[in-house]
């Protein structure tokens, strides 16, 4: 195995463990904000996996998808945060 292959396996395992943790937090909660943050983290991990894939293959075909995922995650988090802030206030 080369160093690049070992590095890719390590990155894959770390992203997988983090994804399992985020999915657990989505399922368990306990609050809406915890679930929204976990979904945002999960979107970030998908974006990170896409970025790693683009770096390894040296191909920018998924760049638009990466930007779209980032914008959707940001807008969704801000929207829910504003909704919860208005509801509490």
Secondary structure, 3 states (H helix, E strand, C coil): CCHHHHHHHHHHHHHHHHHHHHHHHHHHCCCHHHHHHHHHHHHHHHHHHHHHHHHHHCCCCCHHHHHHHHHHHHHHHHHHHHHHHHHHC
